Amino acid sequence: MTLLLQAHAEGLGACMMAGPIVAKTEIQALLGIHEPWRMVGAIAMGYPTGEAPVRGRKPVDRVVQWIDEEI
């Protein structure tokens, strides 16, 4: 998360991907990743070709369910 936030602050586009785990063994061999290290995902990063569209935020009541019960 911190890497993604810093990339954004530097004007880069970045995206965490879990898909490359399908070829984990081959990618680890290609990149020279050996024990005790392990690959848990990949981050694609680069400079965007243009401005990203501004997206609004969802209203809080669409993403949060308030439970008002005594425990």
Secondary structure, 3 states (H helix, E strand, C coil): CHHHHHHHHCCCEEEEECHHHHHHHHHHHHHCCCCCCCCCCEEEEECCCCCCCCCCCCCHHHHCCCCCCCC
